[in-house]
């Protein structure tokens, strides 16, 4: 996973956790604007989320942060 995408996801998770607490759930769509101005990053996030980790549509933000920190760049 690109460092840019990791940064986007981690910052998004931190923002959601700060606003709604440790139990907040997120979807990979939450990290992108509705404009679809970064389709390559969106597809990379979708592949990482769905194909690599087989995650549900909504997952706890703290879980996503753990996965990102442990991600080896697969």
GROMACS elastic network, one bead per residue, 0.5 to 0.9 nm:
[ bonds ]
;  ai    aj funct       b0    kb
    1     4     6  0.83769   500
    1     5     6  0.67485   500
    1     6     6  0.68277   500
    1    44     6  0.73725   500
    1    45     6  0.81418   500
    1    48     6  0.77241   500
    1    68     6  0.88028   500
    1    71     6  0.78683   500
    1    72     6  0.81341   500
    1    74     6  0.67175   500
    2     5     6  0.53343   500
    2     6     6  0.63898   500
    2     7     6  0.87136   500
    2    41     6  0.85518   500
    2    44     6  0.86115   500
    2    73     6  0.76824   500
    3     7     6  0.60890   500
    3     8     6  0.86123   500
    4     7     6  0.51491   500
    4     8     6  0.62657   500
    4     9     6  0.87434   500
    4    41     6  0.87177   500
    5     8     6  0.50274   500
    5     9     6  0.61607   500
    5    10     6  0.85116   500
    5    41     6  0.66142   500
    5    42     6  0.88373   500
    5    44     6  0.82615   500
    5    45     6  0.74406   500
    6     9     6  0.52315   500
    6    10     6  0.60199   500
    6    11     6  0.84804   500
    6    68     6  0.65823   500
    6    69     6  0.86451   500
    7    10     6  0.51962   500
    7    11     6  0.60039   500
    7    12     6  0.83671   500
    8    11     6  0.53748   500
    8    12     6  0.60650   500
    8    13     6  0.86270   500
    8    31     6  0.65998   500
    8    32     6  0.86316   500
    9    12     6  0.50281   500
    9    13     6  0.60732   500
    9    14     6  0.85354   500
    9    28     6  0.80630   500
    9    30     6  0.87826   500
    9    31     6  0.60947   500
    9    45     6  0.88599   500
    9    64     6  0.82298   500
    9    65     6  0.78812   500
    9    68     6  0.82297   500
   10    13     6  0.51128   500
   10    14     6  0.60905   500
   10    15     6  0.85635   500
   10    61     6  0.87586   500
   10    64     6  0.81393   500
   10    65     6  0.60896   500
   10    68     6  0.76224   500
   11    14     6  0.50640   500
   11    15     6  0.61250   500
   11    16     6  0.86655   500
   11    31     6  0.88352   500
   12    15     6  0.51482   500
   12    16     6  0.62691   500
   12    17     6  0.86184   500
   12    26     6  0.89672   500
   12    30     6  0.76324   500
   12    31     6  0.60048   500
   12    61     6  0.86603   500
   13    16     6  0.51522   500
   13    17     6  0.60364   500
   13    18     6  0.84749   500
   13    24     6  0.88728   500
   13    25     6  0.89615   500
   13    26     6  0.75582   500
   13    31     6  0.85478   500
   13    60     6  0.89197   500
   13    61     6  0.52240   500
   13    62     6  0.72798   500
   13    64     6  0.76847   500
   13    65     6  0.69732   500
   14    17     6  0.51291   500
   14    18     6  0.60133   500
   14    19     6  0.85414   500
   14    61     6  0.78538   500
   14    62     6  0.85382   500
   14    65     6  0.85286   500
   15    18     6  0.51987   500
   15    19     6  0.62320   500
   15    20     6  0.86184   500
   16    19     6  0.51422   500
   16    20     6  0.58752   500
   16    21     6  0.73247   500
   16    22     6  0.86425   500
   16    24     6  0.68414   500
   16    25     6  0.83442   500
   16    26     6  0.80464   500
   16    61     6  0.74824   500
   17    20     6  0.52765   500
   17    22     6  0.54077   500
   17    23     6  0.76510   500
   17    24     6  0.62775   500
   17    25     6  0.88720   500
   17    61     6  0.69200   500
   17    62     6  0.78226   500
   18    21     6  0.58463   500
   18    22     6  0.80712   500
   19    24     6  0.89030   500
   20    23     6  0.75717   500
   20    24     6  0.59476   500
   21    24     6  0.59067   500
   22    25     6  0.86656   500
   22    60     6  0.77038   500
   22    61     6  0.72888   500
   22    62     6  0.64928   500
   23    60     6  0.61243   500
   23    61     6  0.74599   500
   23    62     6  0.77453   500
   24    59     6  0.81732   500
   24    60     6  0.56571   500
   24    61     6  0.60977   500
   24    62     6  0.81680   500
   25    58     6  0.55875   500
   25    61     6  0.55019   500
   25    62     6  0.85448   500
   26    29     6  0.81591   500
   26    30     6  0.64663   500
   26    31     6  0.87710   500
   26    57     6  0.80113   500
   26    58     6  0.51194   500
   26    59     6  0.54576   500
   26    60     6  0.61256   500
   26    61     6  0.57467   500
   26    64     6  0.84697   500
   27    30     6  0.54504   500
   27    31     6  0.78730   500
   27    49     6  0.89132   500
   27    56     6  0.84117   500
   27    57     6  0.56808   500
   27    59     6  0.66005   500
   27    60     6  0.88670   500
   27    61     6  0.87412   500
   28    31     6  0.59234   500
   28    32     6  0.78124   500
   28    42     6  0.80023   500
   28    45     6  0.64773   500
   28    46     6  0.66924   500
   28    49     6  0.70990   500
   28    57     6  0.77951   500
   28    58     6  0.80727   500
   29    32     6  0.56492   500
   29    33     6  0.80455   500
   29    34     6  0.86884   500
   29    42     6  0.76629   500
   29    45     6  0.85819   500
   29    46     6  0.83667   500
   30    33     6  0.77117   500
   31    42     6  0.85654   500
   32    35     6  0.81406   500
   32    36     6  0.71701   500
   32    37     6  0.83875   500
   32    38     6  0.78323   500
   32    41     6  0.88313   500
   32    42     6  0.71860   500
   33    36     6  0.62007   500
   33    37     6  0.74613   500
   33    38     6  0.86831   500
   34    37     6  0.81269   500
   35    38     6  0.83792   500
   36    39     6  0.57536   500
   36    42     6  0.78700   500
   37    40     6  0.89523   500
   38    41     6  0.54997   500
   38    42     6  0.62624   500
   38    43     6  0.87785   500
   39    43     6  0.61017   500
   39    44     6  0.85210   500
   40    43     6  0.52013   500
   40    44     6  0.61705   500
   40    45     6  0.86386   500
   41    45     6  0.60810   500
   41    46     6  0.84885   500
   42    45     6  0.51117   500
   42    46     6  0.61067   500
   42    47     6  0.86158   500
   43    47     6  0.60662   500
   43    48     6  0.84869   500
   44    47     6  0.51843   500
   44    48     6  0.61330   500
   44    49     6  0.84947   500
   45    48     6  0.51041   500
   45    49     6  0.59321   500
   45    50     6  0.83697   500
   46    49     6  0.50660   500
   46    50     6  0.57325   500
   46    51     6  0.75871   500
   47    50     6  0.53360   500
   47    51     6  0.50245   500
   47    52     6  0.63337   500
   47    53     6  0.85503   500
   48    51     6  0.58966   500
   48    53     6  0.62711   500
   48    54     6  0.82857   500
   48    55     6  0.89668   500
   48    74     6  0.83050   500
   49    52     6  0.61772   500
   49    53     6  0.54854   500
   49    54     6  0.62833   500
   49    55     6  0.56878   500
   49    56     6  0.82219   500
   49    57     6  0.85954   500
   50    53     6  0.59373   500
   50    55     6  0.55457   500
   50    56     6  0.75576   500
   50    57     6  0.83045   500
   51    54     6  0.53865   500
   51    55     6  0.81367   500
   52    55     6  0.84015   500
   52    74     6  0.79278   500
   53    67     6  0.88225   500
   55    58     6  0.78180   500
   55    59     6  0.71239   500
   56    59     6  0.62432   500
   58    61     6  0.88968   500
   59    62     6  0.85240   500
   59    63     6  0.69880   500
   59    64     6  0.71152   500
   60    63     6  0.52553   500
   60    64     6  0.65546   500
   60    65     6  0.88530   500
   61    64     6  0.50812   500
   61    65     6  0.62441   500
   61    66     6  0.87111   500
   62    65     6  0.50796   500
   62    66     6  0.63010   500
   62    67     6  0.87263   500
   63    66     6  0.51065   500
   63    67     6  0.62685   500
   63    68     6  0.86631   500
   64    67     6  0.50490   500
   64    68     6  0.61192   500
   64    69     6  0.86071   500
   65    68     6  0.50809   500
   65    69     6  0.61641   500
   65    70     6  0.85410   500
   66    69     6  0.52056   500
   66    70     6  0.61489   500
   66    71     6  0.83987   500
   67    70     6  0.50549   500
   67    71     6  0.57064   500
   68    72     6  0.84933   500
   69    72     6  0.84184   500
   71    74     6  0.71768   500
